[in-house]
């Protein structure tokens, strides 16, 4: 491949990864791998100046303002930093600096892995905050930044105009708690704290940002030339005096050897920090020397970012153990001979899932290469086949849950394997939250904090235990007074009378949602009839497919499910359904309502169709019996006309229902 072709390919790759990292907060490669690509491109461009391009990723800062927020033109550019990857390269930085300005002092700071922002104050009042974007133009995220408690809204004894640069980040503990909540809600987990911080800051709803509990370290005064400050350390001390949380652990050195020692110390202890870093920043301290050194089109010449390479070491995989998550997912984890990585001793690494184990063909007894590049959980990169024991055998995931012994659902279409136990202790909180949710048994006051308190106190080990709870026991929970406890007990008592359709949904049977619960309740009328139905009888019911039927049969045959049902029966929970269909006028018919109706809401129209035995659908197809079209009916009406499906006005539909 010739140089021009390779340069073009690298630029395209880097622009793609810039988009994923800066604008979508969804990077696909590590920072280190990105830096390797950029360094290769920079070297090729230096060898071939005839291919220079002012829009090259080596010249422009990676991000760009998106259309989600209004754009902000930075009064002072938010420059990127020149990365160095070895002490040899860092020495070249020292020689360039001292060859230009003579002896210098260097401030050394942690390089926080977050999202860079500029904070603007007028007469001591925070008036605007923006992301870095491409360094010249960013996004206005003022309201979201106001939710960060580390950012002062007003300053005492502040100058008329002040622009502060900082790094918004998410603490590791907050990140872990956020992912735990997402896991409970069965939503995609966030990749790392940096992505979580960036995505949280760029929410359109500032309430979401507030709930993410972001933090910030401030590290620069952008308009320091307007203030009587002579150095970087003076500026940091001044920021602290104004109430800002500044970049931690900054120290000042004259000897480059001491700088290198400090960078080494930071690298060895980074795993002990409560936040992620991806390097150390070295800055010339005095502002007058910075002015002489100046900047390139992209980087200041007075600073360098030493990037810690991802540490990779070989160690022995002693065992594979399975943990069961709150949603029942079985996760394999490698037990390792302890090895020191990124300043901490690593004895475990995630193996992600069944497919990951298969792709690596990792086995107990293997020698494996482990990496920890700033991630919270280390991972195995590959197996050393030359060191594999002769008796090592392929690993097979367990067929039963290691926590409760229930069968494991092995769906080849998914990488995840799940415990199916109705009373599995590992899933208890998630199962209780679902059971008590509004669309299930609707137990008011049974939020996550209350349920966790009941679990921690040993009062609830199954949904059935809610019905044996006493008011005095509930009162012992944190922030639970007598009135709250009484309201909780009343709501639990009321839930005994909920319709069968809600109970079927509350069980959390895979593929049985609210709609399937209503269909089963209407068809069978009692839980006992549902439990007695054969798989064939279940599949004969309209809208209950083979997969759902099989899931119901598998669930009801488990000992834990039978135990839960028996205890709920003893507690007096209702097992019968109130048949919602009052007529068979629309039996076997699929009806679509589109547009705005003048006398019925969409929900009321749906309930009316179901009461008359029909199925309310949200999409038009050849199976649609007829369409009810209100005002401003759009594409669904057009599709109905194209398919030759009968269309009724609201008046015609109402008249038809009155005939029932």
FENJOVEN-V277951 format. One record per residue. N is the residue number from 1. RES is the residue in one letter. PSI is psi in whole degrees, 0 to 359 (NA if undefined). Layout:
n=[N/N]
res=[RES/RES]
psi=[PSI/PSI]
This chain:
n=[1/2/3/4/5/6/7/8/9/10/11/12/13/14/15/16/17/18/19/20/21/22/23/24/25/26/27/28/29/30/31/32/33/34/35/36/37/38/39/40/41/42/43/44/45/46/47/48/49/50/51/52/53/54/55/56/57/58/59/60/61/62/63/64/65/66/67/68/69/70/71/72/73/74/75/76/77/78/79/80/81/82/83/84/85/86/87/88/89/90/91/92/93/94/95/96/97/98/99/100/101/102/103/104/105/106/107/108/109/110/111/112/113/114/115/116/117/118/119/120/121/122/123/124/125/126/127/128/129/130/131/132/133/134/135/136/137/138/139/140/141/142/143/144/145/146/147/148/149/150/151/152/153/154/155/156/157/158/159/160/161/162/163/164/165/166/167/168/169/170/171/172/173/174/175/176/177/178/179/180/181/182/183/184/185/186/187/188/189/190/191/192/193/194/195/196/197/198/199/200/201/202/203/204/205/206/207/208/209/210/211/212/213/214/215/216/217/218/219/220/221/222/223/224/225/226/227/228/229/230/231/232/233/234/235/236/237/238/239/240/241/242/243/244/245/246/247/248/249/250/251/252/253/254/255/256/257/258/259/260/261/262/263/264/265/266/267/268/269/270/271/272/273/274/275/276/277/278/279/280/281/282/283/284/285/286/287/288/289/290/291/292/293/294/295/296/297/298/299/300/301/302/303/304/305/306/307/308/309/310/311/312/313/314/315/316/317/318/319/320/321/322/323/324/325/326/327/328/329/330/331/332/333/334/335/336/337/338/339/340/341/342/343/344/345/346/347/348/349/350/351/352/353/354/355/356/357/358/359/360/361/362/363/364/365/366/367/368/369/370/371/372/373/374/375/376/377/378/379/380/381/382/383/384/385/386/387/388/389/390/391/392/393/394/395/396/397/398/399/400/401/402/403/404/405/406/407/408/409/410/411/412/413/414/415/416/417/418/419/420/421/422/423/424/425/426/427/428/429/430/431/432/433/434/435/436/437/438/439/440/441/442/443/444/445/446/447/448/449/450/451/452/453/454/455/456/457/458/459/460/461/462/463/464/465/466/467/468/469/470/471/472/473/474/475/476/477/478/479/480/481/482/483/484/485/486/487/488/489/490/491/492/493/494/495/496/497/498/499/500/501/502/503/504/505/506/507/508/509/510/511/512/513/514/515/516/517/518/519/520/521/522/523/524/525/526/527/528/529/530/531/532/533/534/535/536/537/538/539/540/541/542/543/544/545/546/547/548/549/550/551/552/553/554/555/556/557/558/559/560/561/562/563/564/565/566/567/568/569/570/571/572/573/574/575/576/577/578/579/580/581/582/583/584/585/586/587/588/589/590/591/592/593/594/595/596/597/598/599/600/601/602/603/604/605/606/607/608/609/610/611/612/613/614/615/616/617/618/619/620/621/622/623/624/625/626/627/628/629/630/631/632/633/634/635/636/637/638/639/640/641/642/643/644/645/646/647/648/649/650/651/652/653/654/655/656/657/658/659/660]
res=[X/X/X/X/X/X/X/X/X/X/X/X/X/X/X/X/X/X/X/X/X/X/X/X/X/X/X/X/X/X/X/X/X/X/X/X/X/X/X/X/X/X/X/X/X/X/X/X/X/X/X/X/X/X/X/X/X/X/X/X/X/X/X/X/X/X/X/X/X/X/X/X/X/X/X/X/X/X/X/X/X/X/X/X/X/X/X/X/X/X/X/X/X/X/X/X/X/X/X/X/X/X/X/X/X/X/X/X/X/X/X/X/X/X/X/X/X/X/X/X/X/X/X/X/X/X/X/X/X/X/X/X/X/X/X/X/X/X/X/X/X/X/X/X/X/X/X/X/X/X/X/X/X/X/X/X/X/X/X/X/X/X/X/X/X/X/X/X/X/X/X/X/X/X/X/X/X/X/X/X/X/X/X/X/X/X/X/X/X/X/X/X/X/X/X/X/X/X/X/X/X/X/X/X/X/X/X/X/X/X/X/X/X/X/X/X/X/X/X/X/X/X/X/X/X/X/X/X/X/X/X/X/X/X/X/X/X/X/X/X/X/X/X/X/X/X/X/X/X/X/X/X/X/X/X/X/X/X/X/X/X/X/X/X/X/X/X/X/X/X/X/X/X/X/X/X/X/X/X/X/X/X/X/X/X/X/X/X/X/X/X/X/X/X/X/X/X/X/X/X/X/X/X/X/X/X/X/X/X/X/X/X/X/X/X/X/X/X/X/X/X/X/X/X/X/X/X/X/X/X/X/X/X/X/X/X/X/X/X/X/X/X/X/X/X/X/X/X/X/X/X/X/X/X/X/X/X/X/X/X/X/X/X/X/X/X/X/X/X/X/X/X/X/X/X/X/X/X/X/X/X/X/X/X/X/X/X/X/X/X/X/X/X/X/X/X/X/X/X/X/X/X/X/X/X/X/X/X/X/X/X/X/X/X/X/X/X/X/X/X/X/X/X/X/X/X/X/X/X/X/X/X/X/X/X/X/X/X/X/X/X/X/X/X/X/X/X/X/X/X/X/X/X/X/X/X/X/X/X/X/X/X/X/X/X/X/X/X/X/X/X/X/X/X/X/X/X/X/X/X/X/X/X/X/X/X/X/X/X/X/X/X/X/X/X/X/X/X/X/X/X/X/X/X/X/X/X/X/X/X/X/X/X/X/X/X/X/X/X/X/X/X/X/X/X/X/X/X/X/X/X/X/X/X/X/X/X/X/X/X/X/X/X/X/X/X/X/X/X/X/X/X/X/X/X/X/X/X/X/X/X/X/X/X/X/X/X/X/X/X/X/X/X/X/X/X/X/X/X/X/X/X/X/X/X/X/X/X/X/X/X/X/X/X/X/X/X/X/X/X/X/X/X/X/X/X/X/X/X/X/X/X/X/X/X/X/X/X/X/X/X/X/X/X/X/X/X/X/X/X/X/X/X/X/X/X/X/X/X/X/X/X/X/X/X/X/X/X/X/X/X/X/X/X/X/X/X/X/X/X]
psi=[128/167/316/318/317/319/315/319/318/318/319/316/313/322/320/313/330/315/315/321/307/320/335/352/39/64/147/349/162/161/321/315/323/315/325/317/316/322/321/317/318/320/318/320/327/324/334/72/342/345/19/146/120/343/9/146/344/346/318/143/145/325/176/150/132/180/359/328/160/152/149/125/117/129/326/127/142/90/154/179/148/124/141/150/6/162/336/316/323/323/323/323/313/317/322/317/307/338/341/316/1/201/142/157/145/127/133/126/163/144/99/136/92/214/125/138/162/132/128/131/137/119/41/6/130/118/336/145/141/151/167/320/233/13/332/320/129/194/140/108/37/310/325/322/331/339/350/115/340/346/114/137/333/151/143/142/37/155/166/327/130/129/120/139/137/175/115/133/171/128/150/318/318/318/315/319/322/316/325/319/321/322/317/322/2/44/159/138/155/145/316/168/326/312/320/318/314/315/324/321/337/30/142/334/112/341/327/317/316/321/343/352/59/161/170/142/130/139/2/145/112/322/43/338/343/357/155/63/139/349/167/316/322/319/319/317/323/318/318/321/334/351/9/149/114/169/126/157/28/139/158/133/153/324/122/330/322/327/314/320/321/321/319/315/316/318/323/337/4/332/344/353/157/9/165/141/157/16/191/144/132/125/139/131/314/133/327/325/324/318/322/319/322/202/157/189/340/326/147/141/355/11/155/147/112/116/124/125/149/124/136/127/151/145/172/132/106/330/165/121/151/130/148/120/177/343/11/1/132/123/122/139/138/132/119/154/123/136/143/124/134/38/0/157/124/124/358/154/143/142/9/287/181/316/325/318/318/318/325/343/48/138/154/131/350/154/124/155/124/141/144/95/56/348/157/319/123/162/157/129/315/170/143/102/336/343/14/131/150/331/8/132/152/141/137/133/149/152/348/156/128/348/313/351/3/156/150/133/118/96/112/340/348/148/335/142/138/142/139/10/128/337/29/124/327/332/6/310/312/317/320/319/318/316/320/357/164/318/350/248/355/59/103/137/359/60/180/317/317/314/320/322/319/321/313/328/357/18/336/121/1/158/328/333/339/328/354/5/143/152/320/324/318/326/339/348/153/136/32/99/183/318/315/320/319/317/321/314/322/320/321/317/318/327/343/334/6/153/153/324/322/320/318/320/322/332/335/29/132/133/0/95/195/316/313/324/318/318/315/319/316/323/315/329/342/155/323/323/323/317/333/345/142/165/323/318/325/319/342/345/133/131/7/101/179/322/315/317/315/320/319/314/316/320/313/338/350/144/320/320/316/323/317/315/316/319/323/325/316/328/355/21/137/130/12/157/149/110/118/337/117/354/159/24/317/18/129/3/142/123/136/130/128/154/188/123/146/334/346/142/167/321/318/322/319/314/323/316/316/325/333/19/4/177/124/123/154/358/149/134/182/339/353/131/311/164/135/116/122/200/145/35/134/241/329/321/318/318/322/316/320/325/356/28/141/136/128/147/168/319/318/321/314/316/321/318/332/348/348/NA]
